[in-house]
Amino acid sequence: MKTASLWGAPPKRFYHFLRRLTPASPDETLTLAVLGCADGKFVLPAARRGIKVWAADIDEITLFGGYKEDSSGRVHVPGLAARLKTEGLEDLVDIHHGSFVDEPPGRQFDGVFTSGALQYSNNTGHDLADMVDLVGGCVRVGGLLYVDYMLPYEDKYKGRPNCPEAGWWKEYFRSRPEWDVHYNRAMPPTLDRAHLDYPVDHYHQWGHVLAERRLDRG
């Protein structure tokens, strides 16, 4: 039985990213870290493909179930753990309740993915370059880093030090020779459909970068 995330389905570009992942050696299972995983919008599609996932989030309800309040009322959240159990994928996913910035996994993966989490309010006290260094450090040499980053289109993101304009991302990777950037694209504002915590259609502006780690930092 296939379950669905309360945050909708991943964009097609996420599936392109999964198809580009390769293991360190042919006899090893692919590994992926999803940082800021919520109820598994990006975790379940990876686990269904047999990828071993380390999934982290600070929100206990999205991980283990409960109820949330938003402007639509009281919403039941099954949670990531319940979704995995329903689909028989528990053995493929290691759920971590906590901040991936303060409590990183301490190991490297074939791929690391995060979507918008670096720009959330709970990370405003962290230097963005330090956070991206930390996230990138979780990628093995030869592995892939994929970051969906929010741009300051909405008023609530304007002025946040962890939500700069697109040029910041170009400068960051230009100064990091360990990365081979496959693409770094700032998209026009797009309509995101209503989801939990934001139960009306709304606009965001996203950028996304895909980079391959060529060297250890030294």
C-alpha positions in Angstrom: 0.0 0.0 0.0 1.5 3.3 -1.1 1.1 6.3 1.3 1.2 10.0 0.6 2.9 13.0 2.2 0.8 15.8 3.6 3.3 18.1 1.9 2.5 16.8 -1.5 4.6 15.0 -4.1 8.3 15.7 -4.9 9.1 17.7 -8.1 10.4 15.7 -11.1 13.9 17.0 -10.5 14.1 15.0 -7.3 13.6 11.8 -9.2 16.3 12.9 -11.7 18.6 13.3 -8.8 17.8 9.8 -7.4 18.6 8.3 -10.8 22.0 10.0 -10.9 23.1 8.5 -7.6 25.7 5.8 -7.7 27.2 3.7 -4.8 30.8 3.9 -3.8 31.2 0.3 -5.2 29.0 -1.9 -7.3 28.3 -4.3 -4.5 27.1 -1.6 -2.0 23.6 -0.3 -1.4 23.0 3.3 -2.2 22.8 5.7 0.7 21.1 9.0 1.1 20.6 11.6 3.8 17.4 13.7 3.7 17.9 16.7 6.0 14.6 18.3 7.1 12.6 15.3 6.1 9.1 16.1 7.6 6.7 13.1 7.0 8.8 11.7 4.2 7.9 13.6 1.1 11.4 12.9 -0.2 12.2 9.8 2.0 9.6 7.3 0.8 10.4 7.8 -2.9 14.0 7.0 -2.2 13.3 4.0 0.1 10.9 2.5 -2.4 13.9 2.3 -4.8 15.9 0.3 -2.2 18.0 3.3 -1.1 19.1 3.4 2.6 18.1 6.7 4.0 19.1 8.7 7.1 16.2 11.1 7.7 16.4 14.0 10.1 13.9 16.6 11.4 13.3 18.6 14.5 9.5 18.1 14.4 8.5 15.1 16.4 4.9 15.0 15.2 5.9 14.8 11.5 8.2 12.0 12.4 6.1 9.9 14.8 2.6 11.2 14.3 0.1 13.3 16.2 -2.0 16.4 15.5 -1.1 19.9 14.2 -3.1 23.1 14.1 -3.2 25.4 11.2 -5.7 27.8 9.7 -7.7 24.9 8.3 -8.2 23.4 11.8 -6.9 20.4 13.6 -5.0 18.0 11.2 -4.0 14.4 11.9 -0.4 13.7 10.9 0.3 9.9 10.5 4.1 10.7 10.5 7.1 9.2 8.8 7.4 6.2 11.0 3.8 5.1 10.4 4.2 5.6 6.6 7.3 3.5 6.5 5.6 0.7 8.5 2.6 0.7 6.2 4.8 0.3 3.2 7.2 -2.2 4.9 10.2 0.1 4.5 11.3 0.5 8.2 14.6 -1.4 7.7 15.7 1.0 5.0 15.3 4.3 7.0 17.1 5.5 10.1 14.9 8.3 11.6 16.7 11.0 13.6 14.7 13.4 15.8 16.8 16.5 16.1 18.6 19.3 14.3 20.9 18.1 11.5 22.9 21.3 12.1 23.5 20.6 15.8 23.5 16.8 15.5 24.9 15.8 12.1 25.0 12.2 11.1 28.7 11.8 11.6 29.2 9.8 8.4 29.1 10.2 4.7 26.5 9.2 2.0 26.3 8.7 -1.7 23.9 11.6 -1.8 22.6 14.4 0.5 19.4 16.2 -0.1 17.7 19.1 1.7 14.8 21.3 0.6 14.3 24.7 2.2 15.4 23.6 5.6 18.5 25.8 5.7 16.2 28.9 5.4 13.9 28.0 8.2 13.6 30.3 11.2 15.2 27.8 13.6 18.4 28.1 11.5 18.6 31.9 11.5 21.2 31.8 14.2 23.6 29.7 12.1 26.0 31.1 9.5 24.7 29.8 6.1 28.2 29.0 4.7 28.9 27.0 7.8 25.7 25.1 7.4 26.3 24.3 3.7 29.9 23.3 4.6 28.4 20.9 7.2 25.8 19.5 4.8 28.4 19.1 2.1 30.7 17.3 4.5 28.2 14.5 4.7 28.8 13.7 1.0 31.5 11.2 0.1 34.0 11.9 -2.6 32.2 11.1 -5.8 28.8 11.6 -4.2 26.1 14.2 -5.0 24.8 17.2 -3.0 21.4 18.5 -4.0 20.1 21.7 -2.2 16.7 23.2 -2.9 17.1 26.7 -1.5 14.5 29.4 -0.9 15.0 32.9 -2.2 13.7 36.0 -0.4 10.5 36.4 -2.5 8.1 36.3 0.4 8.2 39.0 3.0 8.9 36.6 5.8 12.2 35.5 4.2 13.4 39.0 3.3 16.4 40.1 5.4 17.1 36.7 6.9 20.8 36.1 6.8 20.2 32.5 6.0 18.1 33.4 3.0 20.2 35.5 0.6 19.8 36.2 -3.1 20.8 33.7 -5.7 24.2 35.3 -6.2 25.3 34.1 -2.8 25.0 30.5 -3.9 27.2 31.1 -7.0 29.9 32.7 -4.9 29.8 30.0 -2.3 30.5 27.2 -4.8 32.9 29.3 -6.8 35.1 29.4 -3.6 34.8 25.7 -2.9 37.1 23.8 -5.3 36.0 20.4 -3.9 32.7 20.8 -5.8 32.0 20.2 -9.4 28.7 22.1 -9.9 26.5 20.4 -12.5 23.9 23.2 -12.4 22.8 26.0 -10.1 19.5 27.5 -11.2 17.3 30.3 -9.7 13.7 29.7 -10.8 11.0 32.4 -11.2 8.3 32.5 -8.5 6.1 29.4 -8.7 2.8 28.5 -7.3 3.0 25.9 -4.6 -0.2 24.0 -3.8 -1.8 24.1 -0.3 -0.2 21.8 2.2 -0.1 21.3 6.0 1.1 24.4 7.8 0.2 26.5 4.7 -3.3 25.4 3.7 -3.8 27.8 0.8 -2.1 27.9 -2.6 0.9 30.2 -2.3 4.0 31.4 -4.1 7.6 30.6 -3.3 10.8 31.3 -5.3 13.2 28.4 -5.3 16.7 27.8 -6.5 18.3 24.4 -6.8 21.9 23.3 -7.0 23.4 19.9 -7.9 27.1 19.4 -7.2 29.4 16.5 -7.2 32.1 16.2 -4.6 35.5 15.8 -6.3 37.9 16.3 -3.4 38.1 16.2 0.4 38.4 19.6 1.9 41.9 20.4 2.9 
